[in-house]
Amino acid sequence: MSEPSDLHEEIKEILVDELMLDVEMDEIGDETPLMGPDSLGLDSVDALQLVVAIEKRFGLKISDPEAAKGILRSVKTIADAVREFKGA
């Protein structure tokens, strides 16, 4: 998990598998918005599932709703938060 692209791929895998998205992993850009206009179309239920999946996979707890808004913007922002949490 040392390479950023590996972490990004792992997060994309979570998005596709855990949220059962109707897209392929390679269709998700690192900076594609997860919610809002021109996004993958995640809703609040998806966001909650994603928070649980991130906690299970990486141990990163996202309990503050304001922090969650920033972290769950894109694959890149999630990866940045995981790296910061792991101290990498």
DSSP file (Angstrom, degrees, kcal/mol; ACC not computed):
  #  RESIDUE AA STRUCTURE BP1 BP2  ACC     N-H-->O    O-->H-N    N-H-->O    O-->H-N    TCO  KAPPA ALPHA  PHI   PSI    X-CA   Y-CA   Z-CA
    1    1 A M              0   0    0      0, 0.0     6,-0.2     0, 0.0     9,-0.0   0.000 360.0 360.0 360.0  15.0    0.0    0.0    0.0
    2    2 A S        +     0   0    0      4,-0.1     3,-0.0     5,-0.0     0, 0.0   0.824 360.0  78.1 -77.3 -31.0    3.0    2.3   -0.2
    3    3 A E  S  > S-     0   0    0      1,-0.1     4,-1.7     2,-0.0     3,-0.5  -0.625  79.0-136.6 -79.8 133.9    2.3    3.5   -3.8
    4    4 A P  H  > S+     0   0    0      0, 0.0     4,-2.7     0, 0.0     5,-0.2   0.893 105.0  55.5 -55.8 -40.2   -0.4    6.1   -4.0
    5    5 A S  H  > S+     0   0    0      1,-0.2     4,-2.5     2,-0.2     5,-0.2   0.858 104.2  54.4 -64.2 -33.4   -2.0    4.4   -7.0
    6    6 A D  H  > S+     0   0    0     -3,-0.5     4,-2.1     2,-0.2    -1,-0.2   0.925 110.8  45.0 -63.9 -43.9   -2.3    1.2   -5.1
    7    7 A L  H  X S+     0   0    0     -4,-1.7     4,-2.3     2,-0.2    -2,-0.2   0.912 112.3  51.9 -65.2 -42.8   -4.2    2.9   -2.3
    8    8 A H  H  X S+     0   0    0     -4,-2.7     4,-2.4     1,-0.2    -2,-0.2   0.911 109.8  49.5 -60.2 -42.6   -6.3    4.7   -4.9
    9    9 A E  H  X S+     0   0    0     -4,-2.5     4,-2.3     1,-0.2    -1,-0.2   0.894 109.2  52.1 -64.1 -39.8   -7.1    1.3   -6.6
   10   10 A E  H  X S+     0   0    0     -4,-2.1     4,-1.9     2,-0.2    -1,-0.2   0.893 110.5  47.9 -63.8 -39.9   -8.1   -0.1   -3.2
   11   11 A I  H  X S+     0   0    0     -4,-2.3     4,-2.4     2,-0.2    -2,-0.2   0.900 110.7  51.1 -67.8 -41.0  -10.5    2.8   -2.5
   12   12 A K  H  X S+     0   0    0     -4,-2.4     4,-2.5     1,-0.2     5,-0.2   0.886 107.7  53.9 -62.8 -37.7  -12.0    2.4   -6.0
   13   13 A E  H  X S+     0   0    0     -4,-2.3     4,-3.1     2,-0.2     5,-0.4   0.912 107.9  49.8 -62.0 -42.5  -12.5   -1.3   -5.3
   14   14 A I  H  X>S+     0   0    0     -4,-1.9     4,-2.1     2,-0.2     5,-0.9   0.931 110.5  50.9 -60.5 -45.8  -14.3   -0.4   -2.1
   15   15 A L  H  X5S+     0   0    0     -4,-2.4     4,-1.0     1,-0.2     6,-0.7   0.934 117.2  38.1 -58.0 -48.2  -16.5    2.0   -4.0
   16   16 A V  H  <>S+     0   0    0     -4,-2.5     5,-0.6     4,-0.2     4,-0.4   0.930 125.8  35.5 -71.7 -46.2  -17.4   -0.5   -6.7
   17   17 A D  H  <5S+     0   0    0     -4,-3.1    -3,-0.2    -5,-0.2    -2,-0.2   0.952 123.3  37.9 -76.6 -50.9  -17.8   -3.6   -4.5
   18   18 A E  H  <5S+     0   0    0     -4,-2.1    -3,-0.2    -5,-0.4    -2,-0.1   0.866 126.9  35.5 -72.2 -36.5  -19.2   -2.2   -1.2
   19   19 A L  T  <<S-     0   0    0     -4,-1.0    -1,-0.2    -5,-0.9    -2,-0.2   0.455 100.1-132.6 -97.6  -0.7  -21.6    0.3   -2.8
   20   20 A M  T   5 -     0   0    0     -4,-0.4    -3,-0.2    -6,-0.3    -4,-0.2   0.900  35.2-172.1  50.7  47.8  -22.4   -1.9   -5.8
   21   21 A L      < -     0   0    0     -6,-0.7     2,-0.5    -5,-0.6    -1,-0.1  -0.378  30.0-127.6 -70.2 149.2  -21.8    1.0   -8.2
   22   22 A D  S    S+     0   0    0     -2,-0.1     2,-0.3     2,-0.0    -1,-0.1  -0.237  81.2  85.4 -92.6  44.5  -22.7    0.4  -11.8
   23   23 A V  S    S-     0   0    0     -2,-0.5     2,-0.2    -7,-0.1    -2,-0.1  -0.945  78.6-111.1-138.1 159.3  -19.2    1.5  -13.1
   24   24 A E    >   -     0   0    0     -2,-0.3     3,-1.6     1,-0.1     4,-0.4  -0.584  30.8-114.8 -87.0 155.4  -15.9   -0.2  -13.5
   25   25 A M  G >  S+     0   0    0      1,-0.3     3,-1.6    -2,-0.2    -1,-0.1   0.885 115.9  56.8 -56.4 -40.6  -12.9    0.8  -11.3
   26   26 A D  G 3  S+     0   0    0      1,-0.3    -1,-0.3   -14,-0.0   -17,-0.0   0.576  97.7  63.5 -73.0  -6.1  -11.0    2.2  -14.3
   27   27 A E  G <  S+     0   0    0     -3,-1.6     2,-0.7     2,-0.1    -1,-0.3   0.547  85.6  87.3 -88.7  -9.3  -13.9    4.6  -15.0
   28   28 A I  S <  S-     0   0    0     -3,-1.6     2,-0.1    -4,-0.4   -16,-0.1  -0.825  71.4-147.9 -96.9 116.6  -13.4    6.3  -11.6
   29   29 A G    >   -     0   0    0     -2,-0.7     3,-1.1     1,-0.1    46,-0.5  -0.470  22.5-117.5 -78.8 154.4  -10.9    9.2  -11.7
   30   30 A D  T 3  S+     0   0    0      1,-0.3    46,-2.8    -2,-0.1    47,-0.3   0.809 116.6  33.8 -60.7 -29.8   -8.8    9.9   -8.7
   31   31 A E  T 3  S+     0   0    0     44,-0.2    -1,-0.3    43,-0.2     3,-0.0   0.235  84.0 130.0-113.2  13.4  -10.4   13.4   -8.4
   32   32 A T    <   -     0   0    0     -3,-1.1    43,-0.4     1,-0.1     7,-0.1  -0.517  67.2-111.4 -65.0 127.8  -13.9   12.5   -9.7
   33   33 A P        -     0   0    0      0, 0.0     7,-1.7     0, 0.0    41,-0.2  -0.353  20.0-154.1 -61.0 140.8  -16.4   14.0   -7.2
   34   34 A L  S    S+     0   0    0     39,-2.1     8,-2.6    38,-0.3     2,-0.3   0.788  76.7  25.0 -85.5 -30.4  -18.3   11.3   -5.3
   35   35 A M  S    S+     0   0    0     38,-0.4    -1,-0.1     6,-0.2     8,-0.1  -0.920 101.2  28.2-133.0 157.8  -21.4   13.4   -4.6
   36   36 A G  S >  S-     0   0    0      6,-0.4     3,-0.9    -2,-0.3     5,-0.3  -0.425 100.0  -5.3  93.1-167.8  -23.1   16.4   -6.2
   37   37 A P  T 3  S+     0   0    0      0, 0.0     3,-0.1     0, 0.0    -2,-0.1  -0.292 130.9   8.5 -64.6 145.2  -23.1   17.5   -9.8
   38   38 A D  T 3  S+     0   0    0      1,-0.2     2,-0.2    -6,-0.1    -3,-0.1   0.864 107.1 122.3  54.3  41.1  -21.0   15.7  -12.3
   39   39 A S  S <  S-     0   0    0     -3,-0.9    -5,-0.2    -7,-0.1    -1,-0.2  -0.498  84.5 -89.7-119.1-174.2  -20.2   13.0   -9.7
   40   40 A L        -     0   0    0     -7,-1.7    -6,-0.1    -2,-0.2    -5,-0.1   0.595  65.4-116.3 -74.2 -11.3  -20.5    9.3   -9.2
   41   41 A G        +     0   0    0     -5,-0.3    -6,-0.2     1,-0.2    -7,-0.1   0.742  51.1 168.9  85.6  24.9  -23.9   10.0   -7.7
   42   42 A L        -     0   0    0     -8,-2.6    -6,-0.4     4,-0.1    -1,-0.2  -0.410  15.3-159.7 -68.4 146.5  -23.4    8.8   -4.2
   43   43 A D     >  -     0   0    0     -8,-0.1     4,-2.4    -2,-0.1     5,-0.2  -0.508  38.6 -83.2-114.4-172.4  -26.1    9.7   -1.7
   44   44 A S  H  > S+     0   0    0      1,-0.2     4,-2.0     2,-0.2     5,-0.1   0.845 128.6  52.1 -65.8 -33.6  -26.1    9.9    2.1
   45   45 A V  H  > S+     0   0    0      2,-0.2     4,-2.3     1,-0.2    -1,-0.2   0.919 110.6  48.5 -66.9 -42.3  -26.7    6.2    2.5
   46   46 A D  H  > S+     0   0    0      1,-0.2     4,-2.7     2,-0.2    -2,-0.2   0.907 109.3  53.7 -60.9 -41.7  -23.8    5.5    0.2
   47   47 A A  H  X S+     0   0    0     -4,-2.4     4,-2.4     1,-0.2    -1,-0.2   0.909 108.4  48.9 -60.7 -42.6  -21.7    7.9    2.2
   48   48 A L  H  X S+     0   0    0     -4,-2.0     4,-2.1     2,-0.2    -1,-0.2   0.926 111.8  48.4 -63.3 -44.9  -22.5    6.0    5.4
   49   49 A Q  H  X S+     0   0    0     -4,-2.3     4,-2.4     1,-0.2    -2,-0.2   0.895 111.4  51.3 -60.9 -39.7  -21.7    2.7    3.9
   50   50 A L  H  X S+     0   0    0     -4,-2.7     4,-2.7     2,-0.2     5,-0.2   0.902 107.4  52.0 -65.6 -41.9  -18.4    4.1    2.6
   51   51 A V  H  X S+     0   0    0     -4,-2.4     4,-2.2     1,-0.2    -1,-0.2   0.920 111.7  47.1 -59.4 -44.5  -17.5    5.4    6.1
   52   52 A V  H  X S+     0   0    0     -4,-2.1     4,-2.5     1,-0.2    -2,-0.2   0.913 112.7  49.3 -64.0 -43.0  -18.1    2.0    7.5
   53   53 A A  H  X S+     0   0    0     -4,-2.4     4,-2.6     2,-0.2     5,-0.3   0.889 110.7  49.9 -65.0 -39.7  -16.0    0.3    4.8
   54   54 A I  H  X>S+     0   0    0     -4,-2.7     4,-2.8     2,-0.2     6,-0.8   0.904 111.2  49.3 -65.2 -41.2  -13.1    2.7    5.2
   55   55 A E  H  X5S+     0   0    0     -4,-2.2     4,-1.6     4,-0.2    -2,-0.2   0.928 113.8  46.0 -63.7 -44.2  -13.1    2.1    9.0
   56   56 A K  H  <5S+     0   0    0     -4,-2.5    -2,-0.2     2,-0.2    -1,-0.2   0.931 120.8  37.3 -63.0 -46.3  -13.2   -1.7    8.4
   57   57 A R  H  <5S+     0   0    0     -4,-2.6    -2,-0.2    -5,-0.2    -3,-0.2   0.900 135.6  15.6 -76.4 -42.6  -10.4   -1.7    5.8
   58   58 A F  H  <5S-     0   0    0     -4,-2.8    -3,-0.2    -5,-0.3    -2,-0.2   0.560  92.3-120.7-114.0 -11.2   -8.1    1.0    7.1
   59   59 A G     << +     0   0    0     -4,-1.6     2,-0.6    -5,-0.7    -4,-0.2   0.506  63.5 142.6  82.1   3.5   -9.1    1.6   10.7
   60   60 A L        -     0   0    0     -6,-0.8     2,-0.5    -9,-0.0    -1,-0.3  -0.700  38.4-154.8 -84.4 116.3   -9.8    5.3   10.0
   61   61 A K        -     0   0    0     -2,-0.6     2,-0.6    -3,-0.1     3,-0.2  -0.791   8.7-169.7 -92.5 129.4  -12.9    6.5   11.9
   62   62 A I        +     0   0    0     -2,-0.5    -7,-0.1   -11,-0.1    -8,-0.0  -0.831  27.3 146.7-118.3  90.2  -14.7    9.4   10.4
   63   63 A S        +     0   0    0     -2,-0.6    -1,-0.1     1,-0.0     3,-0.1   0.693  46.6  84.4-100.2 -21.4  -17.2   10.5   13.1
   64   64 A D     >  -     0   0    0     -3,-0.2     4,-2.5     1,-0.2     5,-0.2  -0.742  66.6-151.0 -87.1 118.6  -17.3   14.3   12.5
   65   65 A P  H  > S+     0   0    0      0, 0.0     4,-1.7     0, 0.0    -1,-0.2   0.850  96.9  51.9 -57.4 -36.3  -19.8   15.1    9.7
   66   66 A E  H  > S+     0   0    0      2,-0.2     4,-1.2     1,-0.2     5,-0.1   0.915 111.0  46.9 -68.0 -41.4  -17.9   18.2    8.7
   67   67 A A  H  > S+     0   0    0      1,-0.2     4,-2.6     2,-0.2     3,-0.2   0.893 108.4  57.3 -64.4 -38.7  -14.6   16.2    8.4
   68   68 A A  H  X S+     0   0    0     -4,-2.5     4,-3.0     1,-0.2    -1,-0.2   0.885  99.9  57.8 -60.4 -39.7  -16.6   13.6    6.4
   69   69 A K  H  < S+     0   0    0     -4,-1.7    -1,-0.2     1,-0.2    -2,-0.2   0.901 112.5  40.6 -58.1 -41.4  -17.6   16.2    3.8
   70   70 A G  H >< S+     0   0    0     -4,-1.2     3,-0.9    -3,-0.2     4,-0.2   0.898 117.8  46.3 -73.8 -41.5  -14.0   17.0    3.1
   71   71 A I  H >< S+     0   0    0     -4,-2.6     3,-0.6     1,-0.2    -2,-0.2   0.892 109.8  52.8 -70.0 -40.2  -12.7   13.4    3.2
   72   72 A L  T 3< S+     0   0    0     -4,-3.0   -38,-0.3     1,-0.2    -1,-0.2   0.085  78.5 100.4 -88.8  25.0  -15.5   11.9    1.1
   73   73 A R  T <  S-     0   0    0     -3,-0.9   -39,-2.1     1,-0.2   -38,-0.4   0.891  94.3 -21.2 -74.7 -39.3  -15.1   14.3   -1.8
   74   74 A S    <>  -     0   0    0     -3,-0.6     4,-2.0    -4,-0.2    -1,-0.2  -0.949  68.7 -90.9-159.3 172.4  -13.0   12.0   -4.1
   75   75 A V  H  > S+     0   0    0    -46,-0.5     4,-2.6   -43,-0.4     5,-0.2   0.907 124.6  53.7 -58.6 -41.8  -10.8    9.0   -4.2
   76   76 A K  H  > S+     0   0    0    -46,-2.8     4,-2.7     1,-0.2    -1,-0.2   0.908 107.4  48.4 -62.9 -43.3   -7.8   11.3   -3.7
   77   77 A T  H  > S+     0   0    0    -47,-0.3     4,-1.9     2,-0.2    -1,-0.2   0.869 112.5  48.9 -68.8 -34.0   -9.2   13.0   -0.6
   78   78 A I  H  X S+     0   0    0     -4,-2.0     4,-2.4     2,-0.2    -2,-0.2   0.936 112.0  48.9 -66.1 -45.6  -10.0    9.6    1.0
   79   79 A A  H  X S+     0   0    0     -4,-2.6     4,-2.8     1,-0.2    -2,-0.2   0.902 109.6  52.3 -60.9 -41.8   -6.5    8.4    0.1
   80   80 A D  H  X S+     0   0    0     -4,-2.7     4,-2.4     1,-0.2    -1,-0.2   0.911 110.7  47.6 -60.1 -42.8   -4.9   11.5    1.6
   81   81 A A  H  X S+     0   0    0     -4,-1.9     4,-2.4     2,-0.2    -2,-0.2   0.891 112.0  49.4 -67.0 -39.5   -6.9   11.0    4.9
   82   82 A V  H  X S+     0   0    0     -4,-2.4     4,-2.6     2,-0.2    -2,-0.2   0.937 112.1  48.6 -64.3 -46.0   -5.9    7.3    5.1
   83   83 A R  H  X>S+     0   0    0     -4,-2.8     5,-2.4     1,-0.2     4,-0.8   0.913 112.3  48.5 -60.7 -43.0   -2.2    8.2    4.5
   84   84 A E  H ><5S+     0   0    0     -4,-2.4     3,-0.6     1,-0.2    -1,-0.2   0.913 112.3  49.2 -63.5 -42.4   -2.4   11.0    7.2
   85   85 A F  H 3<5S+     0   0    0     -4,-2.4    -2,-0.2     1,-0.2    -1,-0.2   0.895 112.3  47.3 -63.1 -41.6   -4.1    8.5    9.6
   86   86 A K  H 3<5S-     0   0    0     -4,-2.6    -1,-0.2    -5,-0.2    -2,-0.2   0.577 112.1-121.6 -78.2  -9.2   -1.4    5.8    8.9
   87   87 A G  T <<5       0   0    0     -4,-0.8    -3,-0.2    -3,-0.6    -4,-0.1   0.752 360.0 360.0  76.3  23.1    1.3    8.4    9.4
   88   88 A A      <       0   0    0     -5,-2.4    -4,-0.2    -6,-0.2    -5,-0.1   0.462 360.0 360.0 -83.2 360.0    2.7    7.8    5.9
